[in-house]
C-alpha cells in the first residue's frame, strides 16, 4: 500500500514541477514588405527647350529640270506638351540655320508646328504638322517663302529632365518667287536634345 501514496506523491510533484513551465509555441510574424515608390515616368506634360543638328537636301525644280544641294542644319527649339494619358499633344517653335554645301551660302528656316504623340513610358513617338518659312538674301537667290512642313520623330527620356530624340521632316515650297512650277523641296534628318522644365 505504500506504493500508491508514493505514485500519487510523485505525480503531484511532477505536476508542480511543470506548473508555470509551459512554453507556448513560437509563431513567426510574417515579414513586412514595403512597396517601392513608383514615379510615373510617362508624364510628358510641361515646357521644354533645346538644340538640334542634322543634315538635309534641297531640290529646286522647274519644268522637269532640277538641281540638288545638301546642307547642314543646326538650331534651337522650344515647346509645350500636354499628356492626356496615352496621347500627348503639343506645339513647338524652332529655328534652323541651313548651311548650303554647293553654293557656299546659307538660309534661315523657321517653323511653327503641332505635335501628336503616343505615350509609351520613356519613349514618345510622334507626328508633326505645321508651317515653315525659309529666307535667304544670298547673291545666288533672294527667297522668302512660306509652306507646309510635316514629319515624324521620337523622343526618349534619359532622365525626368533630359530627353534626346531624332526627327525626319519635309518642307514643300511651291511657286517660289511667284514663278509657276518653280518648286523648292527640302527634307532633313536631325538629332535633338531637350531640357524639360
Secondary structure, DSSP 8 states (H G I E B T S, - for coil): -HHHHHHHHHHHHHHHHHTT--------------------TT---EEEEEEEEEEEEEEEEETTEEEEEEEEEEEEEEEEEEE-SSEEEEEEEEEEEEEETTTS-EEEEEEEEEEEEEEETTEEEEEEEEEEEEEEEETTEEEEEEEEEEEEEEEEESSSSEEEEEEEEEEEE-SGGG-TTEEEEEEEEEEEEEEE-
